[in-house]
Amino acid sequence: MDRFIGRLNKIKVIKERPLILRFTLISAMESVNCLVEREILSRQIMQLPDNKYTMSVKGHFNNKNQLVIREMRILDKDDCTYKLGL
């Protein structure tokens, strides 16, 4: 599995049923397009504002060169993320 750390940006819903979400993870070196197919992770990410939180993500690349997220963790937690249970 590939691991990346960066700032969460450009969150968009791709499909509502089943819930599929995309976002861009921006690090100092590169930008990675990410895809979230797991509904529990998608619902958590949808509640976060753009360009505020740094995340660590793990996943694998699909044939469109998108990182399909399997695990995620917010590195700079605050009161908002604690209230959301992240």
The first five atom37 places (N, CA, C, CB, O) and aatype in JSON, in Angstrom:
{
  "aatype": [12, 3, 1, 13, 9, 7, 1, 10, 2, 11, 9, 11, 19, 9, 11, 6, 1, 14, 10, 9, 10, 1, 13, 16, 10, 9, 15, 0, 12, 6, 15, 19, 2, 4, 10, 19, 6, 1, 6, 9, 10, 15, 1, 5, 9, 12, 5, 10, 14, 3, 2, 11, 18, 16, 12, 15, 19, 11, 7, 8, 13, 2, 2, 11, 2, 5, 10, 19, 9, 1, 6, 12, 1, 9, 10, 3, 11, 3, 3, 4, 16, 18, 11, 10, 7, 10],
  "atom_mask": [
    [1, 1, 1, 1, 1],
    [1, 1, 1, 1, 1],
    [1, 1, 1, 1, 1],
    [1, 1, 1, 1, 1],
    [1, 1, 1, 1, 1],
    [1, 1, 1, 0, 1],
    [1, 1, 1, 1, 1],
    [1, 1, 1, 1, 1],
    [1, 1, 1, 1, 1],
    [1, 1, 1, 1, 1],
    [1, 1, 1, 1, 1],
    [1, 1, 1, 1, 1],
    [1, 1, 1, 1, 1],
    [1, 1, 1, 1, 1],
    [1, 1, 1, 1, 1],
    [1, 1, 1, 1, 1],
    [1, 1, 1, 1, 1],
    [1, 1, 1, 1, 1],
    [1, 1, 1, 1, 1],
    [1, 1, 1, 1, 1],
    [1, 1, 1, 1, 1],
    [1, 1, 1, 1, 1],
    [1, 1, 1, 1, 1],
    [1, 1, 1, 1, 1],
    [1, 1, 1, 1, 1],
    [1, 1, 1, 1, 1],
    [1, 1, 1, 1, 1],
    [1, 1, 1, 1, 1],
    [1, 1, 1, 1, 1],
    [1, 1, 1, 1, 1],
    [1, 1, 1, 1, 1],
    [1, 1, 1, 1, 1],
    [1, 1, 1, 1, 1],
    [1, 1, 1, 1, 1],
    [1, 1, 1, 1, 1],
    [1, 1, 1, 1, 1],
    [1, 1, 1, 1, 1],
    [1, 1, 1, 1, 1],
    [1, 1, 1, 1, 1],
    [1, 1, 1, 1, 1],
    [1, 1, 1, 1, 1],
    [1, 1, 1, 1, 1],
    [1, 1, 1, 1, 1],
    [1, 1, 1, 1, 1],
    [1, 1, 1, 1, 1],
    [1, 1, 1, 1, 1],
    [1, 1, 1, 1, 1],
    [1, 1, 1, 1, 1],
    [1, 1, 1, 1, 1],
    [1, 1, 1, 1, 1],
    [1, 1, 1, 1, 1],
    [1, 1, 1, 1, 1],
    [1, 1, 1, 1, 1],
    [1, 1, 1, 1, 1],
    [1, 1, 1, 1, 1],
    [1, 1, 1, 1, 1],
    [1, 1, 1, 1, 1],
    [1, 1, 1, 1, 1],
    [1, 1, 1, 0, 1],
    [1, 1, 1, 1, 1],
    [1, 1, 1, 1, 1],
    [1, 1, 1, 1, 1],
    [1, 1, 1, 1, 1],
    [1, 1, 1, 1, 1],
    [1, 1, 1, 1, 1],
    [1, 1, 1, 1, 1],
    [1, 1, 1, 1, 1],
    [1, 1, 1, 1, 1],
    [1, 1, 1, 1, 1],
    [1, 1, 1, 1, 1],
    [1, 1, 1, 1, 1],
    [1, 1, 1, 1, 1],
    [1, 1, 1, 1, 1],
    [1, 1, 1, 1, 1],
    [1, 1, 1, 1, 1],
    [1, 1, 1, 1, 1],
    [1, 1, 1, 1, 1],
    [1, 1, 1, 1, 1],
    [1, 1, 1, 1, 1],
    [1, 1, 1, 1, 1],
    [1, 1, 1, 1, 1],
    [1, 1, 1, 1, 1],
    [1, 1, 1, 1, 1],
    [1, 1, 1, 1, 1],
    [1, 1, 1, 0, 1],
    [1, 1, 1, 1, 1]
  ],
  "atom_positions": [
    [[0.83, -1.18, 0.0], [0.0, 0.0, 0.0], [0.87, 1.25, 0.0], [-0.94, 0.0, 1.21], [1.93, 1.29, 0.64]],
    [[0.42, 2.25, -0.72], [1.13, 3.52, -0.78], [0.63, 4.43, 0.35], [0.94, 4.21, -2.16], [-0.54, 4.39, 0.73]],
    [[1.54, 5.26, 0.87], [1.19, 6.18, 1.96], [1.57, 7.6, 1.55], [1.91, 5.77, 3.29], [2.65, 7.83, 1.01]],
    [[0.66, 8.54, 1.82], [0.89, 9.95, 1.52], [0.42, 10.81, 2.68], [0.17, 10.35, 0.22], [-0.5, 10.44, 3.41]],
    [[1.06, 11.96, 2.85], [0.66, 12.94, 3.85], [0.52, 14.27, 3.14], [1.7, 13.02, 5.03], [1.4, 14.67, 2.38]],
    [[-0.6, 14.96, 3.39], [-0.81, 16.25, 2.76], [-2.07, 16.92, 3.26], [0.0, 0.0, 0.0], [-2.77, 16.41, 4.13]],
    [[-2.34, 18.09, 2.69], [-3.5, 18.89, 3.07], [-4.69, 18.5, 2.21], [-3.2, 20.4, 2.93], [-4.58, 18.37, 1.0]],
    [[-5.83, 18.31, 2.87], [-7.09, 17.92, 2.23], [-7.67, 19.11, 1.47], [-8.11, 17.39, 3.29], [-7.83, 20.19, 2.04]],
    [[-8.0, 18.9, 0.18], [-8.48, 20.0, -0.65], [-9.41, 19.48, -1.74], [-7.29, 20.77, -1.27], [-9.32, 18.31, -2.11]],
    [[-10.29, 20.32, -2.25], [-11.19, 20.02, -3.38], [-12.04, 18.77, -3.16], [-10.38, 19.86, -4.64], [-12.01, 17.85, -3.98]],
    [[-12.78, 18.74, -2.07], [-13.65, 17.6, -1.76], [-14.91, 17.68, -2.62], [-14.02, 17.58, -0.24], [-15.58, 18.71, -2.66]],
    [[-15.22, 16.59, -3.32], [-16.4, 16.55, -4.19], [-17.06, 15.17, -4.13], [-16.03, 16.91, -5.64], [-16.37, 14.15, -4.05]],
    [[-18.38, 15.16, -4.19], [-19.13, 13.91, -4.26], [-19.19, 13.5, -5.73], [-20.57, 14.06, -3.65], [-19.63, 14.27, -6.58]],
    [[-18.76, 12.28, -6.01], [-18.79, 11.73, -7.36], [-20.1, 11.01, -7.62], [-17.6, 10.77, -7.58], [-20.72, 11.15, -8.68]],
    [[-20.52, 10.24, -6.62], [-21.74, 9.43, -6.76], [-22.39, 9.33, -5.38], [-21.42, 8.01, -7.34], [-21.71, 9.18, -4.37]],
    [[-23.73, 9.42, -5.36], [-24.43, 9.4, -4.07], [-24.76, 7.99, -3.59], [-25.69, 10.19, -4.18], [-24.73, 7.72, -2.39]],
    [[-25.09, 7.08, -4.52], [-25.42, 5.72, -4.11], [-24.72, 4.73, -5.0], [-26.93, 5.49, -4.15], [-25.06, 4.65, -6.18]],
    [[-23.79, 3.98, -4.53], [-23.12, 4.1, -3.23], [-22.28, 5.37, -3.18], [-22.23, 2.86, -2.96], [-21.83, 5.87, -4.22]],
    [[-22.09, 5.89, -2.0], [-21.4, 7.16, -1.81], [-19.92, 7.03, -2.19], [-21.54, 7.65, -0.35], [-19.18, 6.27, -1.58]],
    [[-19.52, 7.8, -3.21], [-18.13, 7.82, -3.65], [-17.68, 9.28, -3.66], [-17.95, 7.16, -5.07], [-18.38, 10.15, -4.17]],
    [[-16.53, 9.52, -3.09], [-16.03, 10.87, -2.9], [-14.65, 10.99, -3.5], [-16.01, 11.24, -1.41], [-13.91, 10.0, -3.55]],
    [[-14.28, 12.18, -3.94], [-12.93, 12.43, -4.41], [-12.4, 13.67, -3.72], [-12.88, 12.59, -5.95], [-13.16, 14.56, -3.33]],
    [[-11.09, 13.72, -3.56], [-10.43, 14.91, -3.04], [-8.99, 14.92, -3.52], [-10.5, 14.96, -1.49], [-8.48, 13.92, -4.02]],
    [[-8.35, 16.07, -3.36], [-6.95, 16.2, -3.72], [-6.15, 16.34, -2.43], [-6.7, 17.41, -4.67], [-6.5, 17.13, -1.56]],
    [[-5.09, 15.57, -2.33], [-4.18, 15.65, -1.2], [-2.94, 16.39, -1.68], [-3.82, 14.21, -0.63], [-2.22, 15.91, -2.55]],
    [[-2.71, 17.58, -1.1], [-1.61, 18.43, -1.56], [-0.48, 18.39, -0.54], [-2.1, 19.88, -1.78], [-0.65, 18.79, 0.61]],
    [[0.68, 17.91, -0.99], [1.87, 17.89, -0.14], [2.89, 18.87, -0.71], [2.47, 16.45, -0.03], [2.63, 19.51, -1.73]],
    [[4.02, 18.99, -0.07], [5.06, 19.91, -0.54], [5.63, 19.46, -1.88], [6.17, 20.01, 0.49], [6.05, 20.29, -2.68]],
    [[5.64, 18.17, -2.13], [6.24, 17.62, -3.34], [5.27, 17.45, -4.5], [6.87, 16.3, -3.03], [5.64, 17.64, -5.66]],
    [[4.0, 17.08, -4.2], [3.07, 16.7, -5.27], [1.62, 16.82, -4.83], [3.35, 15.29, -5.73], [1.33, 17.0, -3.65]],
    [[0.73, 16.7, -5.78], [-0.71, 16.62, -5.53], [-1.16, 15.22, -5.96], [-1.5, 17.74, -6.3], [-0.8, 14.74, -7.03]],
    [[-1.96, 14.6, -5.1], [-2.45, 13.25, -5.38], [-3.97, 13.28, -5.43], [-1.94, 12.23, -4.31], [-4.61, 13.72, -4.47]],
    [[-4.55, 12.82, -6.53], [-6.0, 12.7, -6.64], [-6.42, 11.43, -5.91], [-6.47, 12.69, -8.13], [-5.91, 10.34, -6.18]],
    [[-7.37, 11.58, -5.0], [-7.78, 10.45, -4.16], [-9.25, 10.13, -4.38], [-7.52, 10.75, -2.67], [-10.04, 11.02, -4.72]],
    [[-9.6, 8.88, -4.2], [-10.95, 8.39, -4.36], [-11.3, 7.57, -3.13], [-11.1, 7.54, -5.66], [-10.52, 6.73, -2.69]],
    [[-12.48, 7.84, -2.57], [-12.91, 7.12, -1.37], [-14.18, 6.36, -1.72], [-13.15, 8.1, -0.16], [-15.21, 6.97, -2.04]],
    [[-14.12, 5.04, -1.66], [-15.26, 4.19, -1.97], [-15.96, 3.68, -0.72], [-14.82, 3.03, -2.82], [-17.12, 3.29, -0.77]],
    [[-15.25, 3.69, 0.4], [-15.85, 3.22, 1.66], [-16.75, 4.31, 2.21], [-14.75, 2.83, 2.7], [-16.3, 5.44, 2.44]],
    [[-18.02, 3.99, 2.42], [-19.01, 5.0, 2.8], [-18.7, 5.65, 4.14], [-20.38, 4.38, 2.85], [-18.92, 6.85, 4.3]],
    [[-18.21, 4.91, 5.09], [-17.91, 5.47, 6.41], [-16.82, 6.54, 6.3], [-17.48, 4.36, 7.4], [-16.91, 7.58, 6.95]],
    [[-15.8, 6.29, 5.51], [-14.74, 7.28, 5.31], [-15.26, 8.48, 4.52], [-13.55, 6.64, 4.6], [-14.89, 9.62, 4.81]],
    [[-16.1, 8.23, 3.52], [-16.66, 9.31, 2.71], [-17.48, 10.26, 3.56], [-17.51, 8.75, 1.58], [-17.37, 11.48, 3.42]],
    [[-18.3, 9.72, 4.43], [-19.14, 10.57, 5.28], [-18.3, 11.42, 6.23], [-20.12, 9.71, 6.09], [-18.66, 12.57, 6.51]],
    [[-17.21, 10.88, 6.71], [-16.33, 11.65, 7.6], [-15.64, 12.78, 6.84], [-15.28, 10.73, 8.23], [-15.56, 13.9, 7.35]],
    [[-15.15, 12.51, 5.67], [-14.44, 13.52, 4.89], [-15.38, 14.62, 4.42], [-13.75, 12.88, 3.69], [-14.99, 15.79, 4.38]],
    [[-16.62, 14.28, 4.07], [-17.59, 15.27, 3.6], [-17.85, 16.37, 4.62], [-18.89, 14.59, 3.25], [-18.21, 17.49, 4.24]],
    [[-17.67, 16.09, 5.88], [-17.95, 17.05, 6.94], [-16.78, 18.01, 7.2], [-18.3, 16.33, 8.2], [-16.92, 18.94, 8.0]],
    [[-15.66, 17.79, 6.55], [-14.47, 18.61, 6.8], [-14.38, 19.75, 5.78], [-13.21, 17.74, 6.75], [-14.72, 19.57, 4.61]],
    [[-13.9, 20.92, 6.21], [-13.71, 22.03, 5.27], [-12.45, 21.83, 4.42], [-13.63, 23.37, 6.02], [-11.53, 21.13, 4.82]],
    [[-12.45, 22.46, 3.26], [-11.29, 22.41, 2.37], [-10.09, 23.13, 2.95], [-11.64, 23.01, 1.01], [-10.22, 24.14, 3.64]],
    [[-8.93, 22.59, 2.67], [-7.64, 23.23, 2.94], [-7.42, 23.62, 4.4], [-7.52, 24.45, 2.09], [-6.79, 24.64, 4.69]],
    [[-7.93, 22.8, 5.32], [-7.73, 23.09, 6.74], [-6.96, 21.99, 7.45], [-9.07, 23.29, 7.42], [-6.16, 22.28, 8.34]],
    [[-7.18, 20.74, 7.08], [-6.61, 19.62, 7.82], [-5.53, 18.88, 7.03], [-7.7, 18.65, 8.22], [-5.61, 18.75, 5.81]],
    [[-4.53, 18.41, 7.76], [-3.48, 17.57, 7.19], [-3.83, 16.12, 7.5], [-2.06, 17.94, 7.76], [-4.18, 15.78, 8.63]],
    [[-3.74, 15.27, 6.48], [-4.13, 13.86, 6.63], [-3.0, 12.94, 6.21], [-5.38, 13.56, 5.82], [-2.17, 13.27, 5.37]],
    [[-3.02, 11.77, 6.81], [-2.17, 10.67, 6.39], [-3.11, 9.62, 5.81], [-1.3, 10.09, 7.59], [-4.06, 9.2, 6.47]],
    [[-2.86, 9.21, 4.57], [-3.73, 8.24, 3.91], [-2.92, 7.06, 3.38], [-4.5, 8.91, 2.77], [-1.74, 7.19, 3.05]],
    [[-3.58, 5.91, 3.32], [-2.99, 4.71, 2.73], [-3.97, 4.16, 1.71], [-2.65, 3.64, 3.81], [-5.18, 4.22, 1.91]],
    [[-3.43, 3.63, 0.63], [-4.27, 3.04, -0.39], [-3.46, 2.53, -1.56], [0.0, 0.0, 0.0], [-2.24, 2.39, -1.47]],
    [[-4.15, 2.25, -2.64], [-3.49, 1.78, -3.86], [-3.99, 2.59, -5.05], [-3.73, 0.25, -4.07], [-5.09, 3.14, -5.02]],
    [[-3.19, 2.66, -6.1], [-3.57, 3.41, -7.29], [-4.4, 2.54, -8.23], [-2.32, 3.93, -8.01], [-4.1, 1.37, -8.44]],
    [[-5.46, 3.15, -8.79], [-6.27, 2.45, -9.78], [-5.73, 2.74, -11.18], [-7.77, 2.86, -9.67], [-4.7, 3.39, -11.32]],
    [[-6.42, 2.27, -12.21], [-5.92, 2.44, -13.58], [-6.01, 3.89, -14.08], [-6.69, 1.54, -14.51], [-5.42, 4.21, -15.1]],
    [[-6.75, 4.77, -13.37], [-6.83, 6.19, -13.72], [-5.84, 7.03, -12.91], [-8.25, 6.71, -13.51], [-5.94, 8.25, -12.89]],
    [[-4.91, 6.36, -12.24], [-3.88, 7.01, -11.42], [-4.48, 7.81, -10.25], [-3.03, 7.93, -12.28], [-3.96, 8.86, -9.88]],
    [[-5.58, 7.3, -9.68], [-6.19, 7.87, -8.48], [-5.86, 6.95, -7.32], [-7.74, 8.05, -8.65], [-5.89, 5.73, -7.45]],
    [[-5.54, 7.53, -6.19], [-5.26, 6.74, -5.0], [-6.58, 6.35, -4.35], [-4.36, 7.53, -4.0], [-7.32, 7.21, -3.88]],
    [[-6.89, 5.06, -4.31], [-8.1, 4.56, -3.69], [-7.79, 4.37, -2.21], [-8.6, 3.21, -4.37], [-6.97, 3.52, -1.84]],
    [[-8.44, 5.17, -1.36], [-8.13, 5.23, 0.07], [-8.7, 4.02, 0.8], [-8.69, 6.53, 0.68], [-9.87, 3.67, 0.63]],
    [[-7.87, 3.39, 1.61], [-8.28, 2.3, 2.49], [-8.24, 2.72, 3.96], [-7.39, 1.07, 2.26], [-9.06, 2.28, 4.76]],
    [[-7.28, 3.57, 4.31], [-7.14, 4.06, 5.69], [-6.81, 5.54, 5.65], [-6.05, 3.27, 6.46], [-6.14, 6.01, 4.73]],
    [[-7.29, 6.27, 6.66], [-6.96, 7.68, 6.76], [-6.88, 8.09, 8.22], [-8.0, 8.55, 6.0], [-7.48, 7.47, 9.1]],
    [[-6.1, 9.15, 8.45], [-5.96, 9.67, 9.81], [-5.7, 11.17, 9.71], [-4.81, 8.94, 10.59], [-4.87, 11.61, 8.92]],
    [[-6.41, 11.94, 10.52], [-6.2, 13.39, 10.56], [-5.08, 13.66, 11.55], [-7.52, 14.15, 10.96], [-5.13, 13.2, 12.69]],
    [[-4.08, 14.4, 11.11], [-2.9, 14.63, 11.94], [-3.03, 15.87, 12.83], [-1.69, 14.78, 11.06], [-2.47, 15.89, 13.93]],
    [[-3.74, 16.88, 12.39], [-3.88, 18.11, 13.18], [-5.32, 18.25, 13.69], [-3.48, 19.35, 12.34], [-6.08, 19.09, 13.22]],
    [[-5.66, 17.42, 14.66], [-7.01, 17.4, 15.19], [-7.29, 18.66, 16.01], [-7.23, 16.15, 16.05], [-6.39, 19.26, 16.59]],
    [[-8.58, 19.04, 16.04], [-9.0, 20.17, 16.84], [-10.39, 19.85, 17.42], [-9.02, 21.49, 16.0], [-10.86, 18.72, 17.32]],
    [[-11.06, 20.84, 18.01], [-12.38, 20.62, 18.6], [-13.4, 20.13, 17.59], [-12.87, 21.89, 19.25], [-14.25, 19.29, 17.91]],
    [[-13.33, 20.65, 16.38], [-14.27, 20.27, 15.32], [-14.16, 18.78, 15.01], [-14.03, 21.09, 14.06], [-15.17, 18.09, 14.91]],
    [[-12.96, 18.28, 14.84], [-12.78, 16.87, 14.5], [-13.15, 15.95, 15.68], [-11.33, 16.6, 14.07], [-13.65, 14.85, 15.48]],
    [[-12.9, 16.4, 16.9], [-13.31, 15.6, 18.06], [-14.83, 15.51, 18.15], [-12.74, 16.21, 19.35], [-15.36, 14.45, 18.48]],
    [[-15.53, 16.6, 17.86], [-17.01, 16.58, 17.9], [-17.56, 15.66, 16.83], [-17.59, 18.01, 17.71], [-18.59, 15.01, 17.03]],
    [[-16.9, 15.59, 15.69], [-17.34, 14.72, 14.6], [-16.93, 13.26, 14.82], [-16.78, 15.22, 13.28], [-17.38, 12.37, 14.1]],
    [[-16.08, 13.01, 15.81], [-15.63, 11.66, 16.09], [-14.54, 11.17, 15.17], [0.0, 0.0, 0.0], [-14.42, 9.97, 14.92]],
    [[-13.75, 12.1, 14.65], [-12.68, 11.72, 13.71], [-11.38, 11.59, 14.41], [-12.55, 12.73, 12.6], [-10.37, 11.28, 13.77]]
  ]
}
